Amino acid sequence: MTGVIPNFAMAFWGFDAGKSLVRFSHDIPDASVPLSMTQISIAGGISALPQTVVMAPSERIKCLLQVQANVVERGGTAEYAGMVDCARRLYATGGIRSIYRGTCATLLRDVPGNIAYFGTYEYVRRTVAAAQGRDSAELSFGAIIVAGGLAGVGDWLLAPPPGGFKTRG
């Protein structure tokens, strides 16, 4: 939970920032003008940049603690007393570079994953809204839940292959 909440907060903030950058770069000052699906997807990819600031260190620590749990399960000794101890020791031995090791691999996973996530979410919202003859801002809670669920499926259809390289790296 310590990584999930700030991770998603940064992703959604990054998506809003990405939409602003897309609007600026395409000279679309009016926020009421809907972005194209390509523009939404680009904004989704941009969202991975600030998200990775939070995600990379939390993923690194999580992976090290998972490996440690397997070692301890097989009779080995624990190197870290927990998340904070792991972060402190990483910083003490390699500085900030050690904490952010794996950032490029995280971006390789999260940029396409976020393109798929935010692109799928907006596509489903627009499709359901058009089918119901509504504006996408007027969708029911259930429609939003379905759009979010399918967005997660879109993300995870793309994220596992680069995520596997990241975990092994």
N, CA and C of each residue as an Amber inpcrd file, in Angstrom:
protein
   507
   0.8130000  -1.2030000   0.0000000   0.0000000   0.0000000   0.0000000
   0.8550000   1.2650000   0.0000000   2.0570000   1.1700000   0.5780000
   2.8950000   2.3710000   0.6500000   3.3430000   2.8370000  -0.7230000
   3.3610000   1.9470000  -1.6880000   3.7460000   2.3420000  -3.0330000
   2.5620000   2.5320000  -3.9730000   1.4670000   1.8210000  -3.7210000
   0.3370000   1.8280000  -4.6440000  -0.3680000   3.1810000  -4.6700000
  -0.6510000   3.7390000  -3.5120000  -1.4000000   4.9990000  -3.4610000
  -0.6230000   6.1330000  -4.1290000   0.6450000   6.3730000  -3.7500000
   1.3730000   7.4400000  -4.4560000   1.6110000   7.1230000  -5.9240000
   1.7440000   5.8380000  -6.2640000   1.9440000   5.4380000  -7.6520000
   0.7510000   5.8660000  -8.5120000  -0.4530000   5.5240000  -8.0840000
  -1.6320000   5.8820000  -8.8690000  -1.8900000   7.3860000  -8.8430000
  -1.5910000   8.0240000  -7.7220000  -1.7350000   9.4850000  -7.6630000
  -0.8390000  10.1410000  -8.7120000   0.3900000   9.6780000  -8.8310000
   1.3170000  10.2380000  -9.8200000   0.8670000   9.8960000 -11.2420000
   0.3110000   8.6990000 -11.4430000  -0.1500000   8.3160000 -12.7860000
  -1.2830000   9.2270000 -13.2510000  -2.2520000   9.4690000 -12.3910000
  -3.3830000  10.3030000 -12.8010000  -2.9910000  11.7730000 -12.8990000
  -2.1090000  12.2260000 -12.0190000  -1.5820000  13.5940000 -12.1540000
  -0.8010000  13.7070000 -13.4610000   0.0170000  12.6970000 -13.7500000
   0.7990000  12.6850000 -14.9870000  -0.0820000  12.6520000 -16.2230000
  -1.2140000  11.9540000 -16.1360000  -2.1410000  11.9140000 -17.2650000
  -2.7300000  13.2990000 -17.5150000  -3.1240000  13.9940000 -16.4510000
  -3.6210000  15.3700000 -16.6170000  -2.5360000  16.2790000 -17.1810000
  -1.3140000  16.1260000 -16.6790000  -0.1990000  16.9260000 -17.2080000
   0.0670000  16.5670000 -18.6680000  -0.0300000  15.2760000 -18.9910000
   0.1570000  14.8280000 -20.3710000  -0.8860000  15.4140000 -21.3040000
  -2.1420000  15.4500000 -20.8520000  -3.1940000  16.0570000 -21.6760000
  -2.9110000  17.5430000 -21.8850000  -2.4340000  18.2200000 -20.8510000
  -2.0830000  19.6450000 -20.9970000  -0.9450000  19.8280000 -21.9960000
   0.0600000  18.9610000 -21.9280000   1.1720000  19.0390000 -22.8820000
   0.7090000  18.7730000 -24.3130000  -0.1690000  17.7960000 -24.4690000
  -0.7050000  17.4850000 -25.8000000  -1.5190000  18.6710000 -26.3200000
  -2.3420000  19.2470000 -25.4720000  -3.1280000  20.4240000 -25.8850000
  -2.2070000  21.5670000 -26.2990000  -1.1640000  21.8040000 -25.5130000
  -0.2210000  22.8740000 -25.8110000   0.5010000  22.6010000 -27.1340000
   0.9860000  21.3750000 -27.3200000   1.7680000  21.0550000 -28.5200000
   0.9110000  21.0130000 -29.7850000  -0.3870000  20.8050000 -29.6390000
  -1.2970000  20.7800000 -30.7880000  -2.1500000  22.0460000 -30.8840000
  -1.7900000  23.0540000 -30.0990000  -2.4900000  24.3460000 -30.0940000
  -4.0040000  24.1660000 -29.9200000  -4.3620000  23.4450000 -28.8330000
  -5.7730000  23.2370000 -28.4850000  -5.9960000  23.8780000 -27.1090000
  -6.1890000  25.1960000 -27.0710000  -6.3140000  25.8630000 -25.7690000
  -7.6390000  25.6030000 -25.0600000  -8.6730000  25.2480000 -25.8130000
 -10.0020000  25.0580000 -25.2290000 -10.1160000  23.6490000 -24.6380000
 -10.1900000  23.5590000 -23.3130000 -10.2600000  22.2600000 -22.6350000
 -11.5590000  21.5190000 -22.9230000 -12.5680000  22.2130000 -23.4740000
 -13.8250000  21.5280000 -23.7990000 -13.7380000  20.7680000 -25.1250000
 -12.6840000  21.0160000 -25.8980000 -12.4910000  20.2930000 -27.1600000
 -11.8840000  18.9270000 -26.8260000 -12.5810000  17.8400000 -27.1710000
 -12.0540000  16.5130000 -26.8280000 -10.7920000  16.1870000 -27.6230000
  -9.8730000  15.5340000 -26.9490000  -8.6570000  15.0710000 -27.6160000
  -8.9780000  13.8100000 -28.4140000  -8.2060000  13.5910000 -29.4760000
  -8.3630000  12.3630000 -30.2600000  -7.8640000  11.1710000 -29.4300000
  -8.1950000   9.9880000 -29.8510000  -7.7250000   8.7970000 -29.1370000
  -6.1970000   8.7090000 -29.1710000  -5.5970000   9.1160000 -30.2690000
  -4.1320000   9.1370000 -30.3420000  -3.5760000  10.1100000 -29.3170000
  -4.1700000  11.2800000 -29.2170000  -3.7030000  12.2830000 -28.2510000
  -3.9000000  11.8020000 -26.8170000  -5.0240000  11.1440000 -26.5440000
  -5.2610000  10.5700000 -25.2080000  -4.1920000   9.5260000 -24.9000000
  -3.8910000   8.6920000 -25.8820000  -2.8930000   7.6400000 -25.6800000
  -1.5070000   8.2230000 -25.4420000  -1.1660000   9.2800000 -26.1530000
   0.1230000   9.9510000 -25.9350000   0.1760000  10.5130000 -24.5120000
  -0.9040000  11.1490000 -24.0830000  -0.9580000  11.6680000 -22.7120000
  -0.8020000  10.5300000 -21.7020000  -1.3810000   9.3780000 -22.0070000
  -1.2110000   8.2090000 -21.1450000   0.2400000   7.7840000 -21.0620000
   0.9290000   7.7690000 -22.1960000   2.3550000   7.4280000 -22.1840000
   3.1730000   8.4220000 -21.3730000   2.8440000   9.6960000 -21.4940000
   3.5400000  10.7380000 -20.7250000   3.3300000  10.5210000 -19.2310000
   2.1590000  10.0010000 -18.8500000   1.8620000   9.8090000 -17.4280000
   2.8340000   8.8630000 -16.7440000   3.4790000   7.9940000 -17.5150000
   4.4260000   7.0470000 -16.9190000   5.6920000   7.7320000 -16.4050000
   6.0040000   8.9010000 -16.9350000   7.2380000   9.5750000 -16.5140000
   7.2010000   9.9910000 -15.0430000   6.2180000  10.7940000 -14.5980000
   6.1960000  11.1080000 -13.1730000   5.8510000   9.8970000 -12.3040000
   5.0640000   8.9870000 -12.8350000   4.7110000   7.7810000 -12.0780000
   5.9620000   6.9830000 -11.7270000   6.9060000   6.9460000 -12.6310000
   8.1180000   6.1570000 -12.4210000   8.9930000   6.7220000 -11.3070000
   8.8690000   8.0150000 -11.0490000   9.6150000   8.6140000  -9.9300000
   9.2600000   7.9060000  -8.6290000   7.9980000   7.5130000  -8.4830000
   7.5450000   6.7960000  -7.2950000   7.6870000   5.2880000  -7.4830000
   7.3510000   4.8210000  -8.6690000   7.2730000   3.3860000  -8.9160000
   8.6350000   2.6920000  -8.8850000   9.6330000   3.2820000  -9.4880000
  10.9230000   2.5940000  -9.6050000  11.5210000   2.2260000  -8.2400000
  11.6190000   3.1630000  -7.2900000  12.1910000   2.7600000  -5.9990000
  11.3140000   1.7540000  -5.2540000   9.9980000   1.9230000  -5.3010000
   9.1390000   0.9830000  -4.5750000   9.2140000  -0.4060000  -5.2000000
   9.3180000  -0.4790000  -6.5200000   9.4610000  -1.7750000  -7.1960000
  10.7980000  -2.4260000  -6.8500000  11.8470000  -1.6290000  -6.8270000
  13.1840000  -2.1630000  -6.4960000  13.1840000  -2.7720000  -5.0990000
  12.6510000  -2.0280000  -4.1540000  12.6110000  -2.5120000  -2.7660000
  11.7170000  -3.7390000  -2.6620000  10.5550000  -3.7050000  -3.3080000
   9.6310000  -4.8420000  -3.2760000  10.3010000  -6.0980000  -3.8370000
  10.9920000  -5.9640000  -4.9600000  11.6540000  -7.1240000  -5.5800000
  12.7530000  -7.6860000  -4.6740000  13.5500000  -6.8060000  -4.0810000
  14.6080000  -7.2780000  -3.1820000  14.0290000  -8.0050000  -1.9760000
  12.9400000  -7.4910000  -1.4220000  12.3110000  -8.1490000  -0.2710000
  11.6390000  -9.4610000  -0.6680000  11.1270000  -9.5550000  -1.8860000
  10.5500000 -10.8160000  -2.3510000  11.6340000 -11.8770000  -2.5250000
  12.7560000 -11.4800000  -3.0900000  13.8730000 -12.4170000  -3.2410000
  14.3520000 -12.8580000  -1.8670000  14.4630000 -11.8970000  -0.9470000
  14.8900000 -12.2180000   0.4160000  13.9440000 -13.2170000   1.0750000
  12.6390000 -13.0410000   0.8720000  11.6620000 -13.9680000   1.4590000
  11.8920000 -15.3850000   0.9450000  12.2190000 -15.5240000  -0.3350000
  12.5150000 -16.8490000  -0.8910000  13.7870000 -17.4340000  -0.2940000
  14.7780000 -16.5870000  -0.0830000  16.0400000 -17.0450000   0.5190000
  15.7970000 -17.5160000   1.9510000  15.0510000 -16.7440000   2.7170000
  14.7550000 -17.0970000   4.1050000  13.9280000 -18.3820000   4.1570000
  13.0040000 -18.5250000   3.2270000  12.1690000 -19.7250000   3.1730000
  13.0080000 -20.9800000   2.9490000  14.1280000 -20.8130000   2.2770000
  15.0230000 -21.9560000   1.9990000  16.1220000 -22.0960000   3.0430000
  15.9960000 -21.3750000   4.1570000  16.9510000 -21.5300000   5.2550000
  18.0320000 -20.4740000   5.3120000  18.0180000 -19.5050000   4.4160000
  19.0130000 -18.4420000   4.4330000  18.6650000 -17.3720000   5.4580000
  19.5110000 -16.3660000   5.5200000  19.2890000 -15.2830000   6.4820000
  18.8100000 -14.0200000   5.7660000  18.0320000 -13.2490000   6.4990000
  17.4870000 -12.0040000   5.9550000  18.5610000 -10.9250000   5.9560000
  18.6830000 -10.2210000   4.8420000  19.6280000  -9.1140000   4.7340000
  19.0030000  -7.8030000   5.1940000  17.6890000  -7.6660000   4.9890000
  16.9870000  -6.4150000   5.3050000  15.9140000  -6.6730000   6.3600000
  15.7470000  -5.7160000   7.2770000  14.7380000  -5.8290000   8.3290000
  13.3610000  -5.3830000   7.8450000  13.2740000  -4.7890000   6.6680000
  12.0020000  -4.3200000   6.1270000  12.2410000  -3.2910000   5.0450000
  11.1570000  -2.6130000   4.6410000  11.2410000  -1.6570000   3.5340000
  12.1830000  -0.4880000   3.8350000  12.0400000   0.1000000   4.9910000
  12.8460000   1.2750000   5.3300000  14.3180000   0.8870000   5.4380000
  14.5920000  -0.2470000   6.0790000  15.9760000  -0.7150000   6.1950000
  16.5650000  -0.9890000   4.8170000  15.7750000  -1.5930000   3.9400000
  16.2370000  -1.8740000   2.5830000  16.5820000  -0.5720000   1.8550000
  15.7110000   0.4170000   1.9340000  15.9590000   1.7060000   1.2750000
  17.2110000   2.3710000   1.8440000  17.3480000   2.3630000   3.1520000
  18.5380000   2.9720000   3.7870000  19.8230000   2.2900000   3.3340000
  19.8010000   0.9770000   3.2890000  21.0190000   0.2360000   2.9260000
  21.3440000   0.3890000   1.4430000  20.3100000   0.4450000   0.6160000
  20.5570000   0.7010000  -0.8060000  21.2190000   2.0610000  -0.9810000
  20.6890000   3.0600000  -0.2880000  21.2390000   4.4070000  -0.3940000
  22.6650000   4.4570000   0.1600000  22.8980000   3.7750000   1.2760000
  24.2230000   3.7820000   1.8980000  25.2690000   3.1210000   1.0080000
  24.8760000   2.0830000   0.2740000  25.8540000   1.3600000  -0.5420000
  26.0170000   1.9150000  -1.9510000  24.9640000   2.5300000  -2.5120000
  25.0800000   2.9850000  -3.8920000  24.4600000   4.3290000  -4.1860000
  23.9840000   5.0010000  -3.1470000  23.3770000   6.3070000  -3.3500000
  22.0390000   6.2120000  -4.0610000  21.6130000   7.3340000  -4.5710000
  20.3050000   7.4230000  -5.2210000  20.2380000   6.5350000  -6.4700000
  21.3850000   6.3350000  -7.1230000  21.4110000   5.4650000  -8.3130000
  21.0170000   4.0360000  -7.9660000  21.3990000   3.5770000  -6.7740000
  21.0460000   2.2330000  -6.3550000  19.5490000   2.1030000  -6.1100000
  18.9530000   3.1410000  -5.5390000  17.5210000   3.1170000  -5.2780000
  16.7320000   3.1350000  -6.5850000  17.2310000   3.8700000  -7.5740000
  16.5260000   3.9910000  -8.8580000  17.0100000   3.0050000  -9.9170000
  17.7920000   2.0260000  -9.5210000  18.2180000   1.0020000 -10.4730000
  16.9790000   0.3020000 -11.0220000  16.9120000   0.1360000 -12.3150000
  15.7710000  -0.4950000 -12.9550000  14.7490000   0.4980000 -13.5020000
  15.0650000   1.7990000 -13.4150000  14.1260000   2.8160000 -13.8710000
  13.8280000   2.6910000 -15.3640000  14.8380000   2.4670000 -16.1780000
  14.6110000   2.3420000 -17.6300000  13.7100000   1.1480000 -17.9270000
  13.9300000   0.0470000 -17.2410000  13.0790000  -1.1270000 -17.4430000
  11.6480000  -0.8530000 -16.9800000  11.5100000  -0.0900000 -15.8970000
  10.1700000   0.2740000 -15.4260000   9.4630000   1.1180000 -16.4700000
  10.1840000   2.0650000 -17.0730000   9.5940000   2.8930000 -18.1350000
   9.2250000   2.0540000 -19.3540000  10.0530000   1.0780000 -19.6950000
   9.7510000   0.1990000 -20.8290000   8.4570000  -0.5810000 -20.6110000
   8.1490000  -0.8530000 -19.3590000   6.8980000  -1.5320000 -19.0360000
   5.7420000  -0.5340000 -18.9480000   5.9670000   0.5850000 -18.2620000
   4.8560000   1.4720000 -17.9110000   4.4330000   2.4400000 -19.0060000
   5.3280000   2.8420000 -19.8960000   4.8970000   3.7350000 -20.9830000
   3.8700000   3.0230000 -21.8730000   4.1730000   1.8430000 -22.4230000
   3.1410000   1.1790000 -23.2320000   1.9310000   0.7510000 -22.3940000
   2.1680000   0.3380000 -21.1560000   1.0600000  -0.0480000 -20.2890000
   0.1050000   1.1140000 -20.0380000   0.6480000   2.3010000 -19.7900000
  -0.1960000   3.4720000 -19.5440000  -0.8610000   3.9760000 -20.8200000
  -0.1900000   3.8160000 -21.9590000  -0.8430000   4.1390000 -23.2360000
  -2.0880000   3.2560000 -23.3780000  -1.9160000   1.9750000 -23.1300000
  -3.0370000   1.0400000 -23.2300000  -4.0960000   1.3400000 -22.1750000
  -3.6790000   1.6170000 -20.9530000  -4.6310000   1.8500000 -19.8630000
  -5.5150000   3.0640000 -20.1450000  -4.8900000   4.2150000 -20.3280000
  -5.6700000   5.4340000 -20.5130000  -6.3840000   5.4500000 -21.8720000
  -5.7570000   4.8890000 -22.8950000  -6.4090000   4.7990000 -24.1990000
  -7.6330000   3.9080000 -24.1580000  -7.5270000   2.7420000 -23.5280000
  -8.6610000   1.8240000 -23.4120000  -9.7740000   2.4490000 -22.5770000
  -9.4020000   3.0600000 -21.4630000 -10.4050000   3.6800000 -20.5930000
 -11.2240000   4.7120000 -21.3580000 -10.5490000   5.5920000 -22.0720000
 -11.2640000   6.6440000 -22.8000000 -12.0480000   6.0700000 -23.9760000
 -11.4980000   5.0770000 -24.6560000 -12.2130000   4.4530000 -25.7730000
 -13.5180000   3.8130000 -25.2920000 -13.4420000   3.0640000 -24.1920000
 -14.6440000   2.4120000 -23.6680000 -15.6560000   3.4630000 -23.2100000
 -15.2090000   4.4890000 -22.5220000 -16.1270000   5.5560000 -22.0880000
 -16.8390000   6.1840000 -23.2820000 -16.0720000   6.5190000 -24.3080000
 -16.6760000   7.1540000 -25.4840000 -17.6270000   6.2100000 -26.2150000
 -17.2470000   4.9390000 -26.3220000 -18.0770000   3.9580000 -27.0200000
 -19.3950000   3.7320000 -26.2850000 -19.3200000   3.5700000 -24.9680000
 -20.5360000   3.3680000 -24.1720000 -21.4080000   4.6170000 -24.2220000
 -20.7940000   5.7850000 -24.1070000 -21.5530000   7.0360000 -24.1550000
 -22.2700000   7.1820000 -25.4960000 -21.5860000   6.8770000 -26.5930000
 -22.2040000   6.9790000 -27.9220000 -23.3550000   5.9830000 -28.0580000
 -23.1680000   4.7660000 -27.5340000 -24.2180000   3.7530000 -27.6100000
 -25.4480000   4.1570000 -26.7910000 -25.2220000   4.8970000 -25.7190000
 -26.3380000   5.3320000 -24.8630000 -26.8540000   6.7130000 -25.2460000
 -26.2290000   7.3410000 -26.2370000 -26.6410000   8.6740000 -26.6460000
 -26.3680000   9.7290000 -25.5890000 -25.2800000   9.5470000 -24.8410000
 -24.9270000  10.4610000 -23.7580000 -23.5510000  11.0550000 -23.9800000
 -23.2610000  12.0570000 -23.1960000 -21.9050000  12.5880000 -23.1060000
 -21.1260000  11.6630000 -22.1670000 -19.8430000  11.4630000 -22.4250000
 -19.0650000  10.5400000 -21.5830000 -18.9790000  11.0060000 -20.1290000
 -19.2170000  12.2860000 -19.8670000 -19.2190000  12.8020000 -18.4910000
 -20.4900000  12.3940000 -17.7430000 -21.4890000  11.8720000 -18.4490000
 -22.7690000  11.5110000 -17.8440000 -22.9270000  10.0050000 -17.6410000
 -21.8500000   9.2470000 -17.7500000 -21.9550000   7.7950000 -17.6330000
 -22.2670000   7.3720000 -16.2030000 -22.9190000   6.2290000 -16.0790000
 -23.2420000   5.6820000 -14.7650000 -21.9780000   5.1600000 -14.0720000
 -22.1110000   4.9700000 -12.7810000 -21.0140000   4.4160000 -11.9970000
 -20.5990000   3.0500000 -12.5500000 -21.5770000   2.2280000 -12.9030000
 -21.2830000   0.9060000 -13.4560000 -20.5030000   0.9710000 -14.7550000
 -20.8570000   1.9160000 -15.6240000 -20.1320000   2.0720000 -16.8910000
 -18.6920000   2.5060000 -16.6460000 -18.5060000   3.3620000 -15.6640000
 -17.1480000   3.8120000 -15.3230000 -16.3290000   2.6430000 -14.7730000
 -16.9600000   1.8130000 -13.9450000 -16.2720000   0.6310000 -13.3960000
 -15.8630000  -0.3200000 -14.5190000 -16.7560000  -0.5490000 -15.4640000
 -16.4460000  -1.4310000 -16.6040000 -15.2990000  -0.8340000 -17.4150000
 -15.3440000   0.4670000 -17.6800000 -14.2660000   1.1170000 -18.4340000
 -12.9310000   0.9780000 -17.6970000 -12.9520000   1.1780000 -16.3850000
 -11.7230000   1.0340000 -15.5960000 -11.2020000  -0.3910000 -15.5930000
 -12.1140000  -1.3540000 -15.4880000 -11.7000000  -2.7620000 -15.5140000
 -11.0920000  -3.1640000 -16.8420000 -11.7370000  -2.7410000 -17.9290000
 -11.1890000  -3.0530000 -19.2530000  -9.8780000  -2.3160000 -19.5020000
  -9.7310000  -1.1200000 -18.9210000  -8.4650000  -0.3950000 -19.0330000
  -7.3440000  -1.1890000 -18.3590000  -7.6620000  -1.7740000 -17.2120000
  -6.6730000  -2.6120000 -16.5310000  -6.2810000  -3.8210000 -17.3640000
  -7.2520000  -4.4200000 -18.0470000  -6.9600000  -5.5490000 -18.9360000
  -6.0400000  -5.0920000 -20.0670000  -6.3630000  -3.9250000 -20.6600000
  -5.5120000  -3.3860000 -21.7270000  -4.0790000  -3.1780000 -21.2620000
  -3.9350000  -2.6340000 -20.0710000  -2.6010000  -2.4110000 -19.4940000
  -1.8650000  -3.7360000 -19.3510000  -2.5060000  -4.7060000 -18.7310000
  -1.8170000  -5.9570000 -18.4490000  -1.6420000  -6.8570000 -19.6660000
  -2.2880000  -6.5540000 -20.7660000  -1.9760000  -7.2700000 -22.0030000
  -0.6120000  -6.8520000 -22.5340000  -0.2140000  -5.6020000 -22.2410000
   1.0760000  -5.0990000 -22.7170000   2.1730000  -5.1320000 -21.6620000
   1.8420000  -4.9840000 -20.4010000   2.8480000  -4.8110000 -19.3570000
   3.6580000  -6.0640000 -19.0080000   3.1010000  -7.2760000 -18.9950000
   3.8920000  -8.4250000 -18.5410000   5.1930000  -8.7010000 -19.3000000
   5.2410000  -8.6310000 -20.6470000   6.5340000  -8.9490000 -21.2900000
   7.6880000  -8.0390000 -20.8350000   7.5460000  -6.6960000 -20.9030000
   8.6590000  -5.8930000 -20.4000000   8.8050000  -5.9860000 -18.8860000
   7.7060000  -6.2560000 -18.1740000   7.7960000  -6.4270000 -16.7200000
   8.6480000  -7.6330000 -16.3660000   8.5710000  -8.6800000 -17.1810000
   9.3980000  -9.8620000 -16.9450000  10.8780000  -9.5560000 -17.1160000
  11.2150000  -8.7480000 -18.1330000  12.6110000  -8.3500000 -18.3130000
  13.0700000  -7.5060000 -17.1360000  12.2000000  -6.6390000 -16.6500000
  12.5350000  -5.7540000 -15.5290000  12.8250000  -6.5840000 -14.2830000
  11.9840000  -7.5750000 -14.0140000  12.1480000  -8.3890000 -12.8200000
  13.4290000  -9.2160000 -12.8870000  13.7710000  -9.6920000 -14.0820000
  14.9700000 -10.5070000 -14.2210000  16.2420000  -9.6740000 -14.2680000
  16.0970000  -8.3810000 -14.6180000  17.2470000  -7.4950000 -14.8120000
  17.9190000  -7.0430000 -13.6120000
